[in-house]
């Protein structure tokens, strides 16, 4: 089992074309995985917003 990795503000190369489980700055952990990139992909930027991704795990 791998531990969640911190978000650096850019999509990790290893996540290209995959789905990720995320932890948001406000503490939420959505039950469903999210697309890491593409049309409906994650916003990896860190803006201090409560819905920024702080940690992720590739699934």
PDB file of N, CA, C, O and CB in Angstrom:
ATOM      1  N   UNK A   1       0.843  -1.183   0.000  1.00  0.00           N
ATOM      2  CA  UNK A   1       0.000   0.000   0.000  1.00  0.00           C
ATOM      3  C   UNK A   1       0.889   1.247   0.000  1.00  0.00           C
ATOM      4  O   UNK A   1       1.792   1.375   0.827  1.00  0.00           O
ATOM      5  CB  UNK A   1      -0.959  -0.002   1.225  1.00  0.00           C
ATOM      6  N   UNK A   2       0.626   2.153  -0.924  1.00  0.00           N
ATOM      7  CA  UNK A   2       1.418   3.376  -1.003  1.00  0.00           C
ATOM      8  C   UNK A   2       0.727   4.510  -0.261  1.00  0.00           C
ATOM      9  O   UNK A   2      -0.500   4.587  -0.219  1.00  0.00           O
ATOM     10  CB  UNK A   2       1.659   3.769  -2.464  1.00  0.00           C
ATOM     11  N   UNK A   3       1.519   5.369   0.312  1.00  0.00           N
ATOM     12  CA  UNK A   3       0.983   6.517   1.037  1.00  0.00           C
ATOM     13  C   UNK A   3       0.684   7.647   0.069  1.00  0.00           C
ATOM     14  O   UNK A   3       1.304   7.737  -0.990  1.00  0.00           O
ATOM     15  CB  UNK A   3       1.966   6.986   2.126  1.00  0.00           C
ATOM     16  N   UNK A   4      -0.265   8.515   0.422  1.00  0.00           N
ATOM     17  CA  UNK A   4      -0.534   9.683  -0.426  1.00  0.00           C
ATOM     18  C   UNK A   4       0.711  10.560  -0.535  1.00  0.00           C
ATOM     19  O   UNK A   4       1.471  10.709   0.422  1.00  0.00           O
ATOM     20  CB  UNK A   4      -1.720  10.504   0.137  1.00  0.00           C
ATOM     21  N   UNK A   5       0.901  11.131  -1.707  1.00  0.00           N
ATOM     22  CA  UNK A   5       2.038  12.004  -1.971  1.00  0.00           C
ATOM     23  C   UNK A   5       1.586  13.457  -1.928  1.00  0.00           C
ATOM     24  O   UNK A   5       0.443  13.749  -2.281  1.00  0.00           O
ATOM     25  CB  UNK A   5       2.683  11.674  -3.337  1.00  0.00           C
ATOM     26  N   UNK A   6       2.454  14.377  -1.504  1.00  0.00           N
ATOM     27  CA  UNK A   6       2.069  15.792  -1.497  1.00  0.00           C
ATOM     28  C   UNK A   6       1.984  16.349  -2.914  1.00  0.00           C
ATOM     29  O   UNK A   6       2.744  15.947  -3.796  1.00  0.00           O
ATOM     30  CB  UNK A   6       3.067  16.612  -0.672  1.00  0.00           C
ATOM     31  N   UNK A   7       1.066  17.265  -3.121  1.00  0.00           N
ATOM     32  CA  UNK A   7       0.914  17.946  -4.403  1.00  0.00           C
ATOM     33  C   UNK A   7       1.957  19.055  -4.488  1.00  0.00           C
ATOM     34  O   UNK A   7       2.078  19.868  -3.572  1.00  0.00           O
ATOM     35  CB  UNK A   7      -0.532  18.520  -4.572  1.00  0.00           C
ATOM     36  N   UNK A   8       2.708  19.091  -5.580  1.00  0.00           N
ATOM     37  CA  UNK A   8       3.737  20.114  -5.781  1.00  0.00           C
ATOM     38  C   UNK A   8       3.232  21.301  -6.592  1.00  0.00           C
ATOM     39  O   UNK A   8       3.980  22.247  -6.841  1.00  0.00           O
ATOM     40  CB  UNK A   8       4.940  19.508  -6.471  1.00  0.00           C
ATOM     41  N   UNK A   9       1.972  21.258  -7.004  1.00  0.00           N
ATOM     42  CA  UNK A   9       1.412  22.348  -7.800  1.00  0.00           C
ATOM     43  C   UNK A   9       1.373  22.054  -9.289  1.00  0.00           C
ATOM     44  O   UNK A   9       0.891  22.875 -10.070  1.00  0.00           O
ATOM     45  CB  UNK A   9       2.198  23.596  -7.568  1.00  0.00           C
ATOM     46  N   UNK A  10       1.875  20.894  -9.694  1.00  0.00           N
ATOM     47  CA  UNK A  10       1.838  20.457 -11.092  1.00  0.00           C
ATOM     48  C   UNK A  10       1.442  18.986 -11.143  1.00  0.00           C
ATOM     49  O   UNK A  10       1.704  18.229 -10.209  1.00  0.00           O
ATOM     50  CB  UNK A  10       3.217  20.682 -11.789  1.00  0.00           C
ATOM     51  N   UNK A  11       0.804  18.588 -12.251  1.00  0.00           N
ATOM     52  CA  UNK A  11       0.439  17.183 -12.389  1.00  0.00           C
ATOM     53  C   UNK A  11       1.701  16.333 -12.441  1.00  0.00           C
ATOM     54  O   UNK A  11       2.604  16.612 -13.229  1.00  0.00           O
ATOM     55  CB  UNK A  11      -0.425  16.958 -13.654  1.00  0.00           C
ATOM     56  N   UNK A  12       1.770  15.309 -11.616  1.00  0.00           N
ATOM     57  CA  UNK A  12       2.928  14.414 -11.654  1.00  0.00           C
ATOM     58  C   UNK A  12       2.954  13.640 -12.973  1.00  0.00           C
ATOM     59  O   UNK A  12       1.904  13.226 -13.465  1.00  0.00           O
ATOM     60  CB  UNK A  12       2.901  13.436 -10.452  1.00  0.00           C
ATOM     61  N   UNK A  13       4.121  13.443 -13.538  1.00  0.00           N
ATOM     62  CA  UNK A  13       4.250  12.693 -14.791  1.00  0.00           C
ATOM     63  C   UNK A  13       3.660  11.293 -14.659  1.00  0.00           C
ATOM     64  O   UNK A  13       3.045  10.794 -15.602  1.00  0.00           O
ATOM     65  CB  UNK A  13       5.721  12.603 -15.210  1.00  0.00           C
ATOM     66  N   UNK A  14       3.837  10.656 -13.507  1.00  0.00           N
ATOM     67  CA  UNK A  14       3.335   9.294 -13.306  1.00  0.00           C
ATOM     68  C   UNK A  14       1.814   9.223 -13.333  1.00  0.00           C
ATOM     69  O   UNK A  14       1.254   8.143 -13.521  1.00  0.00           O
ATOM     70  CB  UNK A  14       3.842   8.745 -11.991  1.00  0.00           C
ATOM     71  N   UNK A  15       1.137  10.348 -13.149  1.00  0.00           N
ATOM     72  CA  UNK A  15      -0.325  10.362 -13.115  1.00  0.00           C
ATOM     73  C   UNK A  15      -0.954  10.609 -14.483  1.00  0.00           C
ATOM     74  O   UNK A  15      -2.178  10.571 -14.608  1.00  0.00           O
ATOM     75  CB  UNK A  15      -0.800  11.415 -12.150  1.00  0.00           C
ATOM     76  N   UNK A  16      -0.153  10.860 -15.500  1.00  0.00           N
ATOM     77  CA  UNK A  16      -0.682  11.161 -16.839  1.00  0.00           C
ATOM     78  C   UNK A  16      -1.580  10.031 -17.327  1.00  0.00           C
ATOM     79  O   UNK A  16      -1.168   8.872 -17.365  1.00  0.00           O
ATOM     80  CB  UNK A  16       0.470  11.392 -17.842  1.00  0.00           C
ATOM     81  N   UNK A  17      -2.814  10.377 -17.700  1.00  0.00           N
ATOM     82  CA  UNK A  17      -3.761   9.403 -18.227  1.00  0.00           C
ATOM     83  C   UNK A  17      -4.369   8.481 -17.193  1.00  0.00           C
ATOM     84  O   UNK A  17      -5.035   7.510 -17.553  1.00  0.00           O
ATOM     85  CB  UNK A  17      -3.100   8.590 -19.249  1.00  0.00           C
ATOM     86  N   UNK A  18      -4.158   8.758 -15.916  1.00  0.00           N
ATOM     87  CA  UNK A  18      -4.655   7.879 -14.855  1.00  0.00           C
ATOM     88  C   UNK A  18      -5.670   8.603 -13.981  1.00  0.00           C
ATOM     89  O   UNK A  18      -5.998   9.765 -14.218  1.00  0.00           O
ATOM     90  CB  UNK A  18      -3.494   7.364 -13.995  1.00  0.00           C
ATOM     91  N   UNK A  19      -6.155   7.907 -12.982  1.00  0.00           N
ATOM     92  CA  UNK A  19      -7.086   8.477 -12.010  1.00  0.00           C
ATOM     93  C   UNK A  19      -6.378   8.554 -10.657  1.00  0.00           C
ATOM     94  O   UNK A  19      -5.472   7.770 -10.373  1.00  0.00           O
ATOM     95  CB  UNK A  19      -8.403   7.623 -11.913  1.00  0.00           C
ATOM     96  N   UNK A  20      -6.800   9.500  -9.834  1.00  0.00           N
ATOM     97  CA  UNK A  20      -6.166   9.709  -8.535  1.00  0.00           C
ATOM     98  C   UNK A  20      -7.219   9.865  -7.440  1.00  0.00           C
ATOM     99  O   UNK A  20      -8.302  10.404  -7.672  1.00  0.00           O
ATOM    100  CB  UNK A  20      -5.252  10.944  -8.574  1.00  0.00           C
ATOM    101  N   UNK A  21      -6.885   9.392  -6.265  1.00  0.00           N
ATOM    102  CA  UNK A  21      -7.658   9.708  -5.064  1.00  0.00           C
ATOM    103  C   UNK A  21      -6.988  10.926  -4.462  1.00  0.00           C
ATOM    104  O   UNK A  21      -5.760  11.003  -4.415  1.00  0.00           O
ATOM    105  CB  UNK A  21      -7.717   8.489  -4.035  1.00  0.00           C
ATOM    106  N   UNK A  22      -7.785  11.879  -4.001  1.00  0.00           N
ATOM    107  CA  UNK A  22      -7.223  13.139  -3.529  1.00  0.00           C
ATOM    108  C   UNK A  22      -7.668  13.476  -2.115  1.00  0.00           C
ATOM    109  O   UNK A  22      -8.706  13.011  -1.644  1.00  0.00           O
ATOM    110  CB  UNK A  22      -7.609  14.259  -4.462  1.00  0.00           C
ATOM    111  N   UNK A  23      -6.861  14.296  -1.447  1.00  0.00           N
ATOM    112  CA  UNK A  23      -7.223  14.941  -0.192  1.00  0.00           C
ATOM    113  C   UNK A  23      -7.173  16.431  -0.459  1.00  0.00           C
ATOM    114  O   UNK A  23      -6.186  16.942  -0.990  1.00  0.00           O
ATOM    115  CB  UNK A  23      -6.265  14.521   0.998  1.00  0.00           C
ATOM    116  N   UNK A  24      -8.240  17.131  -0.091  1.00  0.00           N
ATOM    117  CA  UNK A  24      -8.322  18.564  -0.334  1.00  0.00           C
ATOM    118  C   UNK A  24      -7.861  19.341   0.893  1.00  0.00           C
ATOM    119  O   UNK A  24      -7.829  18.806   2.001  1.00  0.00           O
ATOM    120  CB  UNK A  24      -9.753  18.964  -0.713  1.00  0.00           C
ATOM    121  N   UNK A  25      -7.505  20.604   0.687  1.00  0.00           N
ATOM    122  CA  UNK A  25      -7.017  21.459   1.774  1.00  0.00           C
ATOM    123  C   UNK A  25      -8.017  21.535   2.930  1.00  0.00           C
ATOM    124  O   UNK A  25      -7.614  21.635   4.089  1.00  0.00           O
ATOM    125  CB  UNK A  25      -6.727  22.867   1.246  1.00  0.00           C
ATOM    126  N   UNK A  26      -9.317  21.488   2.623  1.00  0.00           N
ATOM    127  CA  UNK A  26     -10.336  21.583   3.667  1.00  0.00           C
ATOM    128  C   UNK A  26     -10.544  20.259   4.406  1.00  0.00           C
ATOM    129  O   UNK A  26     -11.409  20.169   5.277  1.00  0.00           O
ATOM    130  CB  UNK A  26     -11.649  22.041   3.063  1.00  0.00           C
ATOM    131  N   UNK A  27      -9.758  19.230   4.066  1.00  0.00           N
ATOM    132  CA  UNK A  27      -9.825  17.947   4.754  1.00  0.00           C
ATOM    133  C   UNK A  27     -10.706  16.915   4.077  1.00  0.00           C
ATOM    134  O   UNK A  27     -10.694  15.749   4.471  1.00  0.00           O
ATOM    135  CB  UNK A  27     -10.306  18.156   6.129  1.00  0.00           C
ATOM    136  N   UNK A  28     -11.470  17.310   3.069  1.00  0.00           N
ATOM    137  CA  UNK A  28     -12.342  16.360   2.373  1.00  0.00           C
ATOM    138  C   UNK A  28     -11.517  15.347   1.590  1.00  0.00           C
ATOM    139  O   UNK A  28     -10.452  15.657   1.056  1.00  0.00           O
ATOM    140  CB  UNK A  28     -13.305  17.100   1.430  1.00  0.00           C
ATOM    141  N   UNK A  29     -12.046  14.120   1.538  1.00  0.00           N
ATOM    142  CA  UNK A  29     -11.475  13.047   0.724  1.00  0.00           C
ATOM    143  C   UNK A  29     -12.607  12.456  -0.098  1.00  0.00           C
ATOM    144  O   UNK A  29     -13.293  11.548   0.372  1.00  0.00           O
ATOM    145  CB  UNK A  29     -10.772  11.947   1.611  1.00  0.00           C
ATOM    146  N   UNK A  30     -12.821  12.945  -1.315  1.00  0.00           N
ATOM    147  CA  UNK A  30     -13.909  12.423  -2.142  1.00  0.00           C
ATOM    148  C   UNK A  30     -13.799  10.905  -2.297  1.00  0.00           C
ATOM    149  O   UNK A  30     -12.703  10.371  -2.462  1.00  0.00           O
ATOM    150  CB  UNK A  30     -13.902  13.098  -3.523  1.00  0.00           C
ATOM    151  N   UNK A  31     -14.935  10.220  -2.242  1.00  0.00           N
ATOM    152  CA  UNK A  31     -14.950   8.760  -2.322  1.00  0.00           C
ATOM    153  C   UNK A  31     -14.540   8.253  -3.700  1.00  0.00           C
ATOM    154  O   UNK A  31     -13.894   7.212  -3.813  1.00  0.00           O
ATOM    155  CB  UNK A  31     -16.330   8.236  -1.975  1.00  0.00           C
ATOM    156  N   UNK A  32     -14.911   8.979  -4.740  1.00  0.00           N
ATOM    157  CA  UNK A  32     -14.593   8.566  -6.108  1.00  0.00           C
ATOM    158  C   UNK A  32     -13.233   9.115  -6.530  1.00  0.00           C
ATOM    159  O   UNK A  32     -12.820  10.190  -6.096  1.00  0.00           O
ATOM    160  CB  UNK A  32     -15.686   9.040  -7.087  1.00  0.00           C
ATOM    161  N   UNK A  33     -12.551   8.364  -7.377  1.00  0.00           N
ATOM    162  CA  UNK A  33     -11.281   8.859  -7.918  1.00  0.00           C
ATOM    163  C   UNK A  33     -11.555   9.925  -8.971  1.00  0.00           C
ATOM    164  O   UNK A  33     -12.637   9.964  -9.556  1.00  0.00           O
ATOM    165  CB  UNK A  33     -10.444   7.698  -8.524  1.00  0.00           C
ATOM    166  N   UNK A  34     -10.584  10.780  -9.206  1.00  0.00           N
ATOM    167  CA  UNK A  34     -10.691  11.867 -10.178  1.00  0.00           C
ATOM    168  C   UNK A  34      -9.711  11.632 -11.315  1.00  0.00           C
ATOM    169  O   UNK A  34      -8.654  11.032 -11.120  1.00  0.00           O
ATOM    170  CB  UNK A  34     -10.427  13.237  -9.509  1.00  0.00           C
ATOM    171  N   UNK A  35     -10.071  12.112 -12.517  1.00  0.00           N
ATOM    172  CA  UNK A  35      -9.147  12.063 -13.651  1.00  0.00           C
ATOM    173  C   UNK A  35      -7.984  13.014 -13.363  1.00  0.00           C
ATOM    174  O   UNK A  35      -8.199  14.166 -12.987  1.00  0.00           O
ATOM    175  CB  UNK A  35      -9.870  12.445 -14.996  1.00  0.00           C
ATOM    176  N   UNK A  36      -6.769  12.537 -13.537  1.00  0.00           N
ATOM    177  CA  UNK A  36      -5.594  13.367 -13.247  1.00  0.00           C
ATOM    178  C   UNK A  36      -5.382  14.447 -14.295  1.00  0.00           C
ATOM    179  O   UNK A  36      -4.833  15.507 -13.995  1.00  0.00           O
ATOM    180  CB  UNK A  36      -4.352  12.501 -13.153  1.00  0.00           C
ATOM    181  N   UNK A  37      -5.813  14.184 -15.519  1.00  0.00           N
ATOM    182  CA  UNK A  37      -5.643  15.167 -16.591  1.00  0.00           C
ATOM    183  C   UNK A  37      -6.731  14.971 -17.636  1.00  0.00           C
ATOM    184  O   UNK A  37      -7.633  14.151 -17.462  1.00  0.00           O
ATOM    185  CB  UNK A  37      -4.237  15.047 -17.239  1.00  0.00           C
ATOM    186  N   UNK A  38      -6.641  15.715 -18.702  1.00  0.00           N
ATOM    187  CA  UNK A  38      -7.650  15.618 -19.750  1.00  0.00           C
ATOM    188  C   UNK A  38      -8.719  16.687 -19.592  1.00  0.00           C
ATOM    189  O   UNK A  38      -8.571  17.611 -18.792  1.00  0.00           O
ATOM    190  CB  UNK A  38      -8.289  14.240 -19.743  1.00  0.00           C
ATOM    191  N   UNK A  39      -9.784  16.558 -20.350  1.00  0.00           N
ATOM    192  CA  UNK A  39     -10.839  17.576 -20.398  1.00  0.00           C
ATOM    193  C   UNK A  39     -11.452  17.865 -19.025  1.00  0.00           C
ATOM    194  O   UNK A  39     -11.666  19.026 -18.676  1.00  0.00           O
ATOM    195  CB  UNK A  39     -11.929  17.139 -21.353  1.00  0.00           C
ATOM    196  N   UNK A  40     -11.729  16.840 -18.262  1.00  0.00           N
ATOM    197  CA  UNK A  40     -12.327  17.025 -16.931  1.00  0.00           C
ATOM    198  C   UNK A  40     -11.323  16.697 -15.827  1.00  0.00           C
ATOM    199  O   UNK A  40     -11.706  16.229 -14.755  1.00  0.00           O
ATOM    200  CB  UNK A  40     -13.584  16.144 -16.778  1.00  0.00           C
ATOM    201  N   UNK A  41     -10.049  16.941 -16.087  1.00  0.00           N
ATOM    202  CA  UNK A  41      -9.001  16.576 -15.148  1.00  0.00           C
ATOM    203  C   UNK A  41      -8.866  17.523 -13.967  1.00  0.00           C
ATOM    204  O   UNK A  41      -9.489  18.583 -13.920  1.00  0.00           O
ATOM    205  CB  UNK A  41      -7.708  16.504 -15.860  1.00  0.00           C
ATOM    206  N   UNK A  42      -8.047  17.118 -13.027  1.00  0.00           N
ATOM    207  CA  UNK A  42      -7.798  17.884 -11.804  1.00  0.00           C
ATOM    208  C   UNK A  42      -7.109  19.210 -12.096  1.00  0.00           C
ATOM    209  O   UNK A  42      -6.385  19.353 -13.080  1.00  0.00           O
ATOM    210  CB  UNK A  42      -6.955  17.069 -10.837  1.00  0.00           C
ATOM    211  N   UNK A  43      -7.351  20.165 -11.224  1.00  0.00           N
ATOM    212  CA  UNK A  43      -6.598  21.422 -11.212  1.00  0.00           C
ATOM    213  C   UNK A  43      -5.510  21.244 -10.155  1.00  0.00           C
ATOM    214  O   UNK A  43      -5.797  21.244  -8.957  1.00  0.00           O
ATOM    215  CB  UNK A  43      -7.534  22.687 -10.902  1.00  0.00           C
ATOM    216  N   UNK A  44      -4.275  21.094 -10.596  1.00  0.00           N
ATOM    217  CA  UNK A  44      -3.174  20.798  -9.689  1.00  0.00           C
ATOM    218  C   UNK A  44      -2.552  22.034  -9.058  1.00  0.00           C
ATOM    219  O   UNK A  44      -1.724  21.903  -8.156  1.00  0.00           O
ATOM    220  CB  UNK A  44      -2.123  20.040 -10.416  1.00  0.00           C
ATOM    221  N   UNK A  45      -2.925  23.232  -9.505  1.00  0.00           N
ATOM    222  CA  UNK A  45      -2.302  24.446  -8.962  1.00  0.00           C
ATOM    223  C   UNK A  45      -2.678  24.640  -7.494  1.00  0.00           C
ATOM    224  O   UNK A  45      -3.750  24.227  -7.051  1.00  0.00           O
ATOM    225  CB  UNK A  45      -2.722  25.684  -9.785  1.00  0.00           C
ATOM    226  N   UNK A  46      -1.779  25.272  -6.757  1.00  0.00           N
ATOM    227  CA  UNK A  46      -1.998  25.550  -5.335  1.00  0.00           C
ATOM    228  C   UNK A  46      -2.229  27.049  -5.171  1.00  0.00           C
ATOM    229  O   UNK A  46      -1.320  27.851  -5.384  1.00  0.00           O
ATOM    230  CB  UNK A  46      -0.782  25.068  -4.462  1.00  0.00           C
ATOM    231  N   UNK A  47      -3.452  27.421  -4.792  1.00  0.00           N
ATOM    232  CA  UNK A  47      -3.828  28.830  -4.690  1.00  0.00           C
ATOM    233  C   UNK A  47      -4.262  29.234  -3.288  1.00  0.00           C
ATOM    234  O   UNK A  47      -4.689  30.371  -3.086  1.00  0.00           O
ATOM    235  CB  UNK A  47      -4.935  29.130  -5.658  1.00  0.00           C
ATOM    236  N   UNK A  48      -4.163  28.336  -2.319  1.00  0.00           N
ATOM    237  CA  UNK A  48      -4.628  28.639  -0.975  1.00  0.00           C
ATOM    238  C   UNK A  48      -6.134  28.480  -0.825  1.00  0.00           C
ATOM    239  O   UNK A  48      -6.702  28.859   0.199  1.00  0.00           O
ATOM    240  CB  UNK A  48      -4.229  30.035  -0.602  1.00  0.00           C
ATOM    241  N   UNK A  49      -6.781  27.921  -1.841  1.00  0.00           N
ATOM    242  CA  UNK A  49      -8.229  27.714  -1.839  1.00  0.00           C
ATOM    243  C   UNK A  49      -8.563  26.452  -1.038  1.00  0.00           C
ATOM    244  O   UNK A  49      -7.776  25.505  -1.040  1.00  0.00           O
ATOM    245  CB  UNK A  49      -8.775  27.603  -3.296  1.00  0.00           C
ATOM    246  N   UNK A  50      -9.716  26.416  -0.350  1.00  0.00           N
ATOM    247  CA  UNK A  50     -10.085  25.234   0.429  1.00  0.00           C
ATOM    248  C   UNK A  50     -10.195  23.953  -0.401  1.00  0.00           C
ATOM    249  O   UNK A  50     -10.107  22.855   0.149  1.00  0.00           O
ATOM    250  CB  UNK A  50     -11.388  25.483   1.121  1.00  0.00           C
ATOM    251  N   UNK A  51     -10.386  24.078  -1.713  1.00  0.00           N
ATOM    252  CA  UNK A  51     -10.535  22.896  -2.552  1.00  0.00           C
ATOM    253  C   UNK A  51      -9.267  22.560  -3.337  1.00  0.00           C
ATOM    254  O   UNK A  51      -9.323  21.769  -4.279  1.00  0.00           O
ATOM    255  CB  UNK A  51     -11.681  23.093  -3.507  1.00  0.00           C
ATOM    256  N   UNK A  52      -8.131  23.143  -2.970  1.00  0.00           N
ATOM    257  CA  UNK A  52      -6.851  22.744  -3.562  1.00  0.00           C
ATOM    258  C   UNK A  52      -6.560  21.293  -3.187  1.00  0.00           C
ATOM    259  O   UNK A  52      -6.903  20.847  -2.092  1.00  0.00           O
ATOM    260  CB  UNK A  52      -5.692  23.682  -3.087  1.00  0.00           C
ATOM    261  N   UNK A  53      -5.933  20.568  -4.094  1.00  0.00           N
ATOM    262  CA  UNK A  53      -5.477  19.209  -3.797  1.00  0.00           C
ATOM    263  C   UNK A  53      -4.180  19.325  -3.003  1.00  0.00           C
ATOM    264  O   UNK A  53      -3.212  19.916  -3.482  1.00  0.00           O
ATOM    265  CB  UNK A  53      -5.271  18.361  -5.115  1.00  0.00           C
ATOM    266  N   UNK A  54      -4.154  18.767  -1.800  1.00  0.00           N
ATOM    267  CA  UNK A  54      -2.923  18.801  -1.008  1.00  0.00           C
ATOM    268  C   UNK A  54      -2.141  17.496  -1.130  1.00  0.00           C
ATOM    269  O   UNK A  54      -0.910  17.506  -1.114  1.00  0.00           O
ATOM    270  CB  UNK A  54      -3.246  19.077   0.459  1.00  0.00           C
ATOM    271  N   UNK A  55      -2.854  16.366  -1.254  1.00  0.00           N
ATOM    272  CA  UNK A  55      -2.208  15.060  -1.384  1.00  0.00           C
ATOM    273  C   UNK A  55      -2.980  14.222  -2.396  1.00  0.00           C
ATOM    274  O   UNK A  55      -4.174  14.431  -2.609  1.00  0.00           O
ATOM    275  CB  UNK A  55      -2.132  14.331  -0.009  1.00  0.00           C
ATOM    276  N   UNK A  56      -2.293  13.286  -3.009  1.00  0.00           N
ATOM    277  CA  UNK A  56      -2.928  12.429  -4.004  1.00  0.00           C
ATOM    278  C   UNK A  56      -2.315  11.039  -3.960  1.00  0.00           C
ATOM    279  O   UNK A  56      -1.210  10.840  -3.455  1.00  0.00           O
ATOM    280  CB  UNK A  56      -2.792  13.033  -5.415  1.00  0.00           C
ATOM    281  N   UNK A  57      -3.060  10.085  -4.502  1.00  0.00           N
ATOM    282  CA  UNK A  57      -2.587   8.710  -4.634  1.00  0.00           C
ATOM    283  C   UNK A  57      -3.070   8.201  -5.987  1.00  0.00           C
ATOM    284  O   UNK A  57      -4.268   8.251  -6.269  1.00  0.00           O
ATOM    285  CB  UNK A  57      -3.103   7.794  -3.451  1.00  0.00           C
ATOM    286  N   UNK A  58      -2.174   7.720  -6.816  1.00  0.00           N
ATOM    287  CA  UNK A  58      -2.532   7.199  -8.134  1.00  0.00           C
ATOM    288  C   UNK A  58      -3.210   5.842  -7.964  1.00  0.00           C
ATOM    289  O   UNK A  58      -2.721   4.976  -7.238  1.00  0.00           O
ATOM    290  CB  UNK A  58      -1.274   7.081  -9.051  1.00  0.00           C
ATOM    291  N   UNK A  59      -4.349   5.671  -8.650  1.00  0.00           N
ATOM    292  CA  UNK A  59      -5.080   4.391  -8.563  1.00  0.00           C
ATOM    293  C   UNK A  59      -5.097   3.693  -9.905  1.00  0.00           C
ATOM    294  O   UNK A  59      -5.663   2.607 -10.029  1.00  0.00           O
ATOM    295  CB  UNK A  59      -6.522   4.614  -8.073  1.00  0.00           C
TER     296      UNK A  59
END
